[in-house]
Amino acid sequence: MYNKVVELYNSIGVRFGICVIGPPHCGKSTIVNILRSAIMSMMDQGPLGRNISFEFINPKSITIEKLYGNIDEHTQTWGDGIAS
């Protein structure tokens, strides 16, 4: 399981968002919770210089435009999404 936590940490460093997928009871939540606890304890021990938040979203429950933002065709103005 240690290797999977390290892989997830490395993926978070180079990606905007991460999907953790797999069959039921394979340890997805455990891996995410271990990594979250480790990151939060590092933040308590010293300054990391950035804020980290963990949000869980069902990707099927929201459109791409609402997630990332989009340009209104009529007014040509940008509308922020949840992620932006």
MOZIUR-V758479 format. One line per field, one symbol per residue. ss: DSSP state (H for helix, E for strand, - for the rest). phi: phi as a letter, one per 40 degrees, with the letter a starting at -180 (. if undefined). psi: psi as a letter, one per 40 degrees, with the letter a starting at -180 (. if undefined). A space follows every 10 residues. Layout:
BEGIN
ss = ???
phi = ???
psi = ???
END
This chain:
BEGIN
ss = -HHHHHHHHH HHHH------ -------HHH HHHHHHHHHH HHHHH----- --------HH H--HHHHHEE E------EEE ----
phi = .dcccccccc cccbbcabbb biccgbhdcc cccccccccc cccccaccga cbbbbbbccc cacccccbha bcccbfbcbc bccc
psi = dddddddddd dddeidihhh iiiifeeddd dddddddddd dddddiheei hhihhhhhee eiidddddii hhddefihhi add.
END
